[in-house]
């Protein structure tokens, strides 16, 4: 499930013939790291604090290498978003997708992310959208009380201001994954840990089918619903 629209980003070579460097911080299973590495002359780093997620990302990389599905290259790194082991201005693009809502010290995380972006280059941040997330919190305490779970809900203006204070200009936004919002509402309604709910399981099968097949009708429905109930809001910044 790709949240970032890479068509909005100029994925050209870095300065002086260097590769275009991408950091996917909080990469999870490596979905955005993998997508970035499909571009030629890209060097992507998938970084996360969760070792199990990094192993999943590593397995994904191995599968894609065997299938010869990407033209760039990428590596895996275990690190904390509040203490990144990279030099100042190292990356041409940093992706921080569905991460900041988990981090207690959001200001320190934002400062570290800003530090490693080259001047004039790109930062993409996504967080859960306020209304769909608020409904989840209202329906279930377990949804946000899990260890490592969401500890805050952002309004779009709040997340934009958090990043802009670090020396970035907002260039554009969009919403994504509206079809996923009802799935999480259902899970919260029946119990987020419950595995034998027929409506939830059927809806999950629909989402998997949609992600694999990408039929025109569901793509159209999702585009129409994204501004209303999109599960994620995605913000595109330039470092000034």
N, C-alpha and C positions, 0 to 999 in steps of 0.2 A: 504494500500500500504506500504509494509515493505521494507525499504531501506537498513537496516543493515543486514548483513549475520551473524546470531548468530552461525553458524557452525564454524566460524573463532575464536570464543571466548570460552575459557574454563570456563563454567558456573558452577564450583564446589563450594562447601561450603566455606564460609569465614574462617578466622583464628579462632582457638580455638573453633571450632564447631559452630561459628556464621553463620547466613544466609549470602548468597552471596548478597551483597547490590548493587543495581542498581539505578542510577539517570538518568532519561530521562528529560533533561532540555530543555524547549521549547517544551513540549510534545504534544501540540495541542490537538487532539482528543484522545490521549493515545494509538496510534497504537503500538509504540515500548514498552511502559510500559506494555501493555497487552501481547505482545509477550514474553517479558522477564519473566513475571509472569507465563507463561506456564511451566517453569522449576521448578522442585522440590527444596525446600529449598532456594528460592529466595525471597528477600524482595525488591520490586521496588517502587520508588517514582516518580510519574509523576508530574513535576513542570512546571508552565507557569505563565506569567504575565497577560494573558487574561482570565478573569473570565468566559466568555461564552465558551471558549474552555475547561476550566476545568470542567464546567458543562457537556459538551458533553462527556468528558473522564469519569466523574463519572457515567453517564448513561451507557456508554459502560461497565464499571466495573460491574454495577448492572446486565446487560444482561448476561455477562459471568458467574457471580456468579450463576445466575439462571440456566444457561446451564451446570454448573459444568465443564467448559472448561479450567481451569488452576489449577496448583498444588502449586504455590507459593502464595504470598500475595502482595498487593500493596495499596499505599495511594496516595492522591492528595495533592499538596501544591501550594499555590500562592506565587510566588517569582520572583525576578529580577535576571537575569543571572550575572549581575555585582555586586551583593551583596547577596550571597547565605547564608542562615541561617543554615549552617551545619559546623561541626568541621573539622579541617584539616584531610585529609586522611581518610574520613569516608566511601567512596564508593570503591567497587571492580571494578565497571564498570560505566563510565559515557558516556551517549549517547547525542550528540549534533547534531541533524539532521535538516538541513535547518534552522538554527538560526542565525549564525554569519553574514550572508549577510544583516540582518535587524538591527544590533546593531551599533550605532554610535561609541562607544568606544570599538572597538574590542579587544584592548590590555588588558583592564581591565576585559572584559568578559573572555578572554583566561586565564588570571591569576587566576581568581576565579574558573574557571572550573578545572584548574590544581591543585589548592590548595586542593580540596576535594577528589582527587583521591589518593588512597593508593600507596605508593612506590611499584614499580614492577607490578602494576595492569593496567587496561585497559581504554583507551579513544577512542571512535569512533566519528569522525566528518564527516558530509557530508554537501556539499554546491552545489549550481547549477554549472554545468560544464560550462567552459568559452564560448565555441563556441555556443551551444544552447541558453545560456543566452544572449550573445551578439546579436544574431539574434532577440530575443524578444525585447531587448532595441532599436534596429534599426527600427523595424517595428512599435513600439508603445511607445510613451512617457507616456501614461497612465499606462502601465505595471509596471513601476518602480517609478512613481510619486504619487502613492496611499499612504495615511497615513499608516505608519507601513510597507511599501513595501521594496523592495530590494534597498539598497543604494550603493552597490558596486558589482563588478564582480571579482571573484577570479580566478587566474590561479592556477593549482594544486601545483606548486612550492611555490606560495605565502602562501596558506593556510597551507601547510606542514611546512614552515619556521615559521609561526606565532605560531604553537603549539610546534615545536621543541625548540624554544627559551624558553619555559616554563619548559624544562627538560624532554622532551619526545623523544623517538626514534620511527621512522616510521617503521612499520612492514609489511605493505601491503596496496594495494589500489585496487579498482575496480570501474566500472561505472554501473549505474542502470537506468532503466525506459526510455529506448530509445523510446518506443512507445508513451510516453507522450510528447516528444519534439514537434512532428508535431501538436499535439493538441494545444499547447500553441502558436505555430507559427500561426495557423489558427485564434485563438482568437485575437492575436495581429493584424493580418491582417484585420479582419472585425470589430474590436473594442472589447476590453476586457470586457466591460460592456454590450455588446449586447447579448440578450438572445434568439433572434429569427432567428439565423443563422442556416440554415439546415445542412451545412457541419460540423459545430462545434458540433451541437447536435447529429448528426449521429456518429461522431467520439467519442463523450463522451459515447454514448451507447455501442460502440465497446470496449472502455476501461473498462467500468463497467462489461460487459460480460466477458472480458478477466480476470479481477481480481476475478470474482466469479467462473468461470469455469476452468480457468488455462489450456486451451487446449495445446496440445503438439506443434502444429504448431506455435502459437504465442509465446510460451516460447522459441522455437528455434530461431525465427526471432528476438526476443528481445535480446537474447544472442549474436547473430551475429552483431547486430547494436549497442549494448552498447558501445563498444570501439570507435565508430565513432560519434554517436549523443546521447549518454546516457545523460539524463537530470540531473543526479546527479553524483558527484564523491565522493566516500566514502573512508576515510582514517582511518587506524587502528594503534593506538599508544600504547606503553608501557611507563609507568613513570619510569625513570631511577633513 
